[in-house]
């Protein structure tokens, strides 16, 4: 799951080396914290959050295969 999110984020940003994902396992939920360079935040979030929503949909669809609940948080 972590690798998929990193791969998607690296394709979207101008500074792929600054992409990092941290996994936090809490109460049976997998929380993925995505960090990107400050000037790449807009590219990951998109207009009105459309890119962020699409990323979350893909991650939730991937989580169904593993029978887990996943939450994607974009943090600075």
Contact map, one row per residue, 1 for C-alpha under 8 A:
1111100000000000000000000000000000000000000000000000000000100110000000000000
1111110000000000000011100000000100000000000000000000000000000000000000000000
1111111000000000000000000000000000000000000000000000000000000000000000000000
1111111100000000000000000000000000000000000000000000000000100000000000000000
1111111110000000000010000000000001000000000000000000001000100000000000000000
0111111111000000001110000000000001000000000000000000000000000000000000000000
0011111111100000000000000000000000000000000000000000000000000000000000000000
0001111111110000000000000000000000000000000000000000001000000000000000000000
0000111111111001001000000000000000000000000100000000000000000000000000000000
0000011111111011101000000000000000000000000000000000000000000000000000000000
0000001111111001000000000000000000000000000000000000000000000000000000000000
0000000111111100000000000000000000000000001100000000000000000000000000000000
0000000011111111000000000000000000010001001100000000000000000000000000000000
0000000000011111000000000000000000000001000000000000000000000000000000000000
0000000001001111111000000000000000011001000000000000000000000000000000000000
0000000011101111111000000000000000000000000000000000000000000000000000000000
0000000001000011111000000000000000000000000000000000000000000000000000000000
0000000000000011111100000000000000111000000000000000000000000000000000000000
0000010011000011111110000000000001111000000000000000000000000000000000000000
0000010000000000011111000000000001110000000000000000000000000000000000000000
0100110000000000001111100000000111100000000000000000000000000000000000000000
0100000000000000000111110000000111000000000000000000000000000000000000000000
0100000000000000000011111000011110000000000000000000000000000000000000000000
0000000000000000000001111100011110000000000000000000000000000000000000000000
0000000000000000000000111111111000000000000000000000000000000000000000000000
0000000000000000000000011111111000000000000000000000000000000000000000000000
0000000000000000000000001111100000000000000000000000000000000000000000000000
0000000000000000000000001111110000000000000000000000000000000000000110000000
0000000000000000000000001111111000000000000000000000000000000000000111100000
0000000000000000000000111101111100000000000000000000000000000000000111100000
0000000000000000000000111100111110000000000000000000000000000000000001111000
0100000000000000000011110000011111000000000000000000000000000000000001111000
0000000000000000000011110000001111100000000000000000000000000000000000011110
0000110000000000001111000000000111110000000000000000000000000000000000011110
0000000000000000011110000000000011111000000000000000000000000000000000000111
0000000000001010011100000000000001111101100000000000000000000000000000000001
0000000000000010011000000000000000111111100000000000000000000000000000000001
0000000000000000000000000000000000011111100000000000000000000000000000000001
0000000000000000000000000000000000001111110000000000000000000000000000000000
0000000000001110000000000000000000011111111100000000000000000000000000000000
0000000000000000000000000000000000011111111110000000000000000000000000000000
0000000000000000000000000000000000000011111111100000000000000000000000000000
0000000000011000000000000000000000000001111111000010000000000000000000000000
0000000010011000000000000000000000000001111111000011000000000000000000000000
0000000000000000000000000000000000000000111111111111000000000000000000000000
0000000000000000000000000000000000000000011111111111000000000000000000000000
0000000000000000000000000000000000000000010011111110000000000000000000000000
0000000000000000000000000000000000000000000011111100000000000000000000000000
0000000000000000000000000000000000000000000011111111100000000000000000000000
0000000000000000000000000000000000000000000011111111110000000000000000000000
0000000000000000000000000000000000000000001111101111111000000000000000000000
0000000000000000000000000000000000000000000111001111111100000000000000000000
0000000000000000000000000000000000000000000000001111111110000000000000000000
0000000000000000000000000000000000000000000000000111111111000000000000000000
0000100100000000000000000000000000000000000000000011111111100000000000000000
0000000000000000000000000000000000000000000000000001111111110000000000110000
0000000000000000000000000000000000000000000000000000111111111000000000000000
0000000000000000000000000000000000000000000000000000011111111100000000000000
1001100000000000000000000000000000000000000000000000001111111110000001010000
0000000000000000000000000000000000000000000000000000000111111111000011100000
0000000000000000000000000000000000000000000000000000000011111111100000000000
1000000000000000000000000000000000000000000000000000000001111111110000000000
1000000000000000000000000000000000000000000000000000000000111111111111000000
0000000000000000000000000000000000000000000000000000000000011111111110000000
0000000000000000000000000000000000000000000000000000000000001111111100000000
0000000000000000000000000000000000000000000000000000000000000111111100000000
0000000000000000000000000000000000000000000000000000000000000011111110000000
0000000000000000000000000001110000000000000000000000000000000011111111000000
0000000000000000000000000001110000000000000000000000000000010011001111100000
0000000000000000000000000000111100000000000000000000000000110010000111110000
0000000000000000000000000000111100000000000000000000000100010000000011111000
0000000000000000000000000000001111000000000000000000000100100000000001111100
0000000000000000000000000000001111000000000000000000000000000000000000111110
0000000000000000000000000000000011100000000000000000000000000000000000011111
0000000000000000000000000000000011100000000000000000000000000000000000001111
0000000000000000000000000000000000111100000000000000000000000000000000000111
